[in-house]
């Protein structure tokens, strides 16, 4: 009898810590601390737990249960975190919808994801109606959503869901066809949040600025990692540069991403200790921002993807200064290799596809077994990114496999050419891709944004010839004022290819 009781007790004591358990822990440890600050309204961790538990009652009483899918159509809002943890507590799946999509794209995702219920922001009422969301059971933020939470009782009792239980589903960009629903699990998110929080040394004193869209893995994951450690999340009033700097100053923000533009006055912000940017892409501009405006900040370069449930590899500024272009190191529990097209590991210095094994990887694509099998071919998650490992063992990004340019029989990696262009002091931004060319079949094109009108294409061409092989130099140029970017800030090269017009682009002559 004694051994049986010991066994039962040990089983209970070693039970997995779930996402649902987090809100109870947070309320006990940090109950009166600010969890969410949104439009001058502050919700403490104790208040957050209360709202999540009430929302669980609302959802279940409305027919949302385990394996149900509930959509959210809104700009950045505390509702993302309330719904995320409410779904985690009842075994449902949150499907955040991109507010920048057309109604047809949203309608496809609603149908593909088998959405049964949704929460909507009235600012996107037309999109919600045209996409069919208003035909489903729904609540309006600042309306029926708040009324339902206020008029119900918090759900009681602990429920256990294993780590492989789905908790969110985010759609990939769909540049090669229909967007695919990437399934994130409770265990995957927990591992992702712990990895990122440890990597950036987040603690409960941190105050994080919610910048990136929460309907993307980076925006949600960055914020969840801070919340998971007891930090405070601050929502700026808008995505404007002015509101970025105002929030930094008004709320003593300590953690943020690199700002969209420099501040109007060169006043240092010593309170900021964490800045995030793209791994392997530490530029002169980022170092200047740190040196002039964020003297106490460590810059972290991050690499991840939706399929990896956010970030898997991270660099620090000193690593990129010491070894330019390095992406840093994978998190603990993240294993990687570099494979050739046949799935064999390549040697150091050779370019191949980055493949990863980790428990934070997604569970696959919803209702798409063929794409899931292709993603996890050979037991590795295939990132679609071409990298090389240098003699020190550091990973260096080369290009997206789909963006590699084949010109005159030679492979050109667009990221390499972009790095050279961005090192020119007269270039503010640049994107490189392949376009049809009578001479080479496919040629390198660069769309550049100049810092001043004094820079010329001829100067850029000479600069490129000093730093890269002649066959890699852009043959085509176009000067622009902006570059098309998606919600995560990545340049949409498919759009640039579509907009390429030989009649309005500059074609350089061949070298003799």
N, C-alpha and C positions, 0 to 999 in steps of 0.2 A: 504493500500500500504506500509505503514511504517513497519507493522508487517511482511509482506512478505519479504521485503528487509532484515529485521533483521534476519529472519529465514534462508534466503539464505546465508547471511554473516556468521552466526554462523556455518552453515553446512560446509562452506569452511574452516573456521578457525579451526574447530575440526577434519578436515580430517586426516586420519591415516598417520603417518610418514613412508615412505616406504624405502626399500633398495635402490631403484632408487634415492630417495631424498638424501640419504647419500652422494653420490659423489659430489652433488652440495654444500651441507653444508660443506663438508671437504675442497673443493676448496676455498670457501669463508673464512673459519676460518683459515685454515692452508696451504694456497695456495703454499707458498714458502718453506714449511717444507718438509723434505725427507719422502716419503711414503715407497718406496721400494729401497733397495740397493742390487744389484745383479751383481756379477762379476765386481766390480768397476764402475758400471753404476748406477746412482741415478735418480729416477723418483720422482718428487715432487707430492703433492696432486693435484695441478692444472694440471700437466702433466698427472697424472693418470686419472683425469676426462676426459681430452681430448682424451686419448687413449680408454677409455671405450665407450665414445659417438661415436667415429669413428668406433669402433668394432661393436657397435649396427647397424650402417648403413651397414657395411660389411655383417653382419649376415642376416639382413632383405632383402637386395638386392640379397642374395643368396638363399632365400626361407625359412629362419629360422623365424618362427613366434611363436605366443602363442601356448603353448603345444608341440612345437618341442623339440626334445632331441638331444643335441650335446655332443659328447664325447671328452675327453682330455686324451691323452696318453703321459705322460711326467714325468720325475723326477721333483723335486721341482723347480718351475719357477714362475715369476710374472704373467704368463698367467693364472694361476689358479684364481687369484683375478680379472684380467681383464675380463675373461669369466664369472666368478660368477656374477659380477655386471652388465655386459652386458646382460646376460640372465635375471637377475632380472628386468632390464629396459624394456625388450620387452616381458616378460612373458614366456620365454623359460626355459628349464631345463638342467643344466649341469650334465653330468655323468662322474665323474673322474674314470679312469680305473687303476687298480693296475698293475704296470709295472713288478711285480714279479710273475704274473700268467703265466701259459702256454698259448699257442695260442688257444687251445681248450676252456679254461676257459674264455678267453677274447671274443672269438667268441660267446660263449653262452650268455654272458652279452650284447654284441652288438645286438644280435637277440632279447633277452628277453626285452631289454629296448627300442626297436624300434628306434635305432639311425638313424638319417638321415644325419648328418654332423659331422665332427670331426676335431680336431686340433692335429697334431702329431709332436713328437720330432724325428729327424732323427737317434738319438742314438738307437731308438727302431723300426727302419724301418722293420726289419725282422719280429718282432712280429706283427707290424701293417699290413704287407702284408699277413702273414699266417692266421691272424684272420679275414681278409676281410675288415679291416678298409680302406684300400687304394681303395677299390671298391666304397666307398661312396664319396660324395663331401667333400673335405678335404683341409686343409692348413698345410704347414710345418713351424714350428717355425724357426726363423732366416732365413726365405725364403719368401714364398708366404704370410705367415701370416703378416710379417712386411710390405711387399710391399702393401698388401691390406689396411692395416691401414693407411699407409702414403699417399695413393692415393685417399682417400675418404674424405668426409666432416663429421663433427660431427653431430649426430642426435639432433634435437631441439624439445623442447616441453616436458612437464611433462605428464607421463602416470601413471594411478593409477591401481594397482593390489591388490585385497584384501589379507588379511593375509594368507588365506588358499591356495593361489596360490603356486604350486610347483616351486622350484628354483634349487634343486639339488637332485640327486639320487645316493646313495652309496650302494654298495653291501656288505652284511654280509659275514663272512668268509666261510659259507657253510660247516661246519664240519659235519653236519648231513644229507647232501644231496646237491642239487643244491643251489647255493648262491641266496639270495633273495634281490631284489632291494628295499631299504628303501627310501621312499619319504620324503624329507624335504621341509617344506614350508617357505615362506618368513617371516611369523609371528613367526614360530618356531625358525628360525635362529636369528631373532632380539631379542627374549627373551633369547635365549642361549647366545648370545654375551653380552647382558647387564648383565645377571647374572654372567658370568665369569669375566667380567671386573670389576664389583663392588666387587665381592668376592676377587679378587686379588689386588684391589685398583689400577688399571691401570690408568695412566693419559697420557697426550700428550707428556710428557717428556720421556716416556719409550722408550727404544730401545730393541726390542725383537729378539731373535735368532730363525730362522725358522729351526727346527731340525726334527720333526716327519714328516712322509710322508703326503703330502697334499691331497692324495687320500683317507685318512682316516679322520673320523670325528674329532678326537682329534687334528691332525695336522692342519687341515683347521680351526677348531673352535678356537683353541688357537691363531692362527695368525689373524683371522678375529676380534676377541675380542680386540686385540691390535690396529688393523687398525681402528676399529670403534671408538676408543677413541682418534684418532689422533697420535698414536705412530708410530715409524719407524720400519719396518721389515728388518732384515739383513739376507741374505742368505749366509751360509758358502760355501766355494768352493766345499766341499764334506762332506760325513758323517764321515770322519775319526776323531779320537780324536784330532789329531794335528790341523786340521782345526777348530774344536770346540773352542779350546783354543786361536787360532790365531784370530778368529772372535771376541771372548770375549774381547781380548786386543786391537785389531785394531779399533773397532767401539764403544768402551765403552758400551758394552751391559749391560743392567740392568735387563733383564728378560730372563730366560732360564730354560730348564729342567735339572734334575740332569745329570752330564756329564757321558759319557760312561766309562771313566777311569780317574784316577787322573792325574793332569798335570805333566810334566817332572820335574818341579822345584816347591817347596812349596812356591810359591809367592801368597800372598793374592790378591783377586780381590774385593776391596771395592765397586766398581761401581755396582756390581750385588746385587740387593735388592729383587728379586723374583726368587725362585726356585720351580719347580713343580716336584712332585713324585706321587706314587700311594697311595691313601687314605688307611689308616689302615696298611700301610707297612713301616712306618718310622723305618729304621734300624740304627744300630751303624755306618755303613759305610756312610750313608747320613748325620748323625750328625757330623761325623768327617770331611766330606767334607765342611760342613757349617762352622765348628769351625776353620778349618785350611786354607781354601781357599776363603770362602765367608762370612766374619765376619759380614756383614751388611744385609745378606739375610734372608728373611722369607721363610720357606719351606711350601708350600701348597700341601696337599694331595688331589688328585682329583679322583672322581668316576663318570663314565658315560658309555654310550654305543651309538652305532650308532642310535638305535631306539629313544634315548632321545635327538638327535641332539647335541651330545657332553656331557658336564659335568652337573650333577644335584646335587651332594653332594660334600662338600669340608671340609677338616680339616686343621688346622694349627699345626705347630710343637709343640707348647706348649700344645695343646689339646692331642696330641698323647703321649707326655711325661707324662702328668698328668694322662691319662687314656689309657694305651697301647692297640693298636688294634682298637681304635675308628676310624670310617670313617668321623667323624665330623657331620655337620648338612646339611640338604637340603637347597638349595637356596630359597629365597622368591618366593612364587608362586609354589613351588614344595611340594606336599603333598605325604606322604608315609604311608603304613601300612605293616604289616607282616602277611601273610596268610598261613593257612594249605592247604593240597591238595584239600580240599573241598571249598576253598575260604573264610574261616572264619578267622577273626583276632585271632592271638595267644597272649598269655600273655607275659609279660616281662620275659626274661630269656629263653623263648622257641624259638626253631629254626623253621623258616618258610621261604617262598619265599617273597622277597622284591617286592612290587607292588607300582606303582607311578602314580599320576595324575599331569599333568602340561601342560600348553599351548605350551611348547617347544617340546613336544613329536612329533614324526613323524606322517605322515598321514596314514601310513600303508605300506604294501608291494605291489609293482607294479604288477598288473595282478595276484594277489594271495589272493582272498577274504577269503579263509579258514584260511590261516596263519595269515592274518590280524585280523580275528575274534578271533583266539586263542590268539594273542598277547594282545588284548584289552578285554579279557573275563571279564565280570562283571563290565566293565567300568574302569578298571585299566590296566595300562601297566605292563605286567608280565616280569620282568627282567631275570628270570631264575637263580637268585642268592639267595643263602640261607644265611640268616642273623639272628641275635638275637638282641634284644634291652635290654640293661642292666638296672639296677635299677636307673641309672641316666638319662635314656632316650637316651643314645648314641647308635648308630648303629654299630654292629660289623659283618664284613664279615666272613662267615664260609666256603663256598665253592660254586662252580657252581653246580647246581642241578645234571647236567649230570656227574660231577666229584666225587660225593659222593661215598664212597667205602662201600660196604656191606660185612663185614667179620665176619664169625661165628655168624651171627644174630645181630651184632652190627653195627651201623652207624659210619663211620670215615670220618671226614671232612679233605680233603687233605690240605687245607690252614692252619689248626691248626698245623698239623705235620710239614709243611714247615716252619712255624714261629719258631718252636722249633729248627729245624735243622739249620736255618739261625742265630739263637742266639748263636750257637757254634762258638767260635772264629776261628776254623780251617776250617769252611765251607764258601766258597765264593758265592755259588749259589746252589739251590736245587729245584727239582720238585718231587711231590708225586702224585701217581695215583694207580689205582687198576689193578691187573693182576691175571690170573687164578692160582689157587693153589689147589693141591690135598687135603691138610689138611683142608683148610678153605673155599674152593670153590672160593673165591676171597680174595686176601691178599694185604697188603699195600706194595708198592715198592717205593723206593727213588732213584733218579738219582742225584748224588752229584758232585760238583766241589770243590776240596780241595784247600786251600791256600798254603799248603805245603805237602810234602810227609811224614811228621811225624804223620799225623792223620791216625787213623785206623777205620775200620768199627766197631770194638768192642768198641772203645771209643764212637763212635756216638750212638751205641745201649745203652750203659750205661747212656749216657747223656739223651737220650729219656726216659728211664725208670725213671729217676729222675723227669721229668717234665710232662709226660703224662701217662695215663693208659696203662698197658701192652698190651691190645688188639689193641691199636692205633700205637704201635711201628712198623716201617717197618720190614717185614720179608725178603723182597728182597732188595738188594742194587746193584747199578751199579755206577762205578766211570767214569766220563766223563770229557772232556776238554771244551765242550760247550753244550748249550741247544738250541734246535730248537725254534725259535721265529718268530712270524708273524710281519707284518709291524707296529703294535702298541706296539710291545715289549712283548706281552704275549707269554708264553710258549705254544707250540703246543703239547698238551698231546696226541692227537690222533696219532701224529707221534711217540711219545715215546712208546705208547702201541703197535704200529705196529712193532717197532724195538726190543721189549722185546724178549729176547732169554734165556730160562732157562739154557741153556748149558754154557752161558758166564756170567750170572748174579750170584750174591752171595746170597744163601739162608741160612739164619741163623737158627740155631736149635731151637727147642721149649724149653721154660723154664720149669724146673721140678716143 
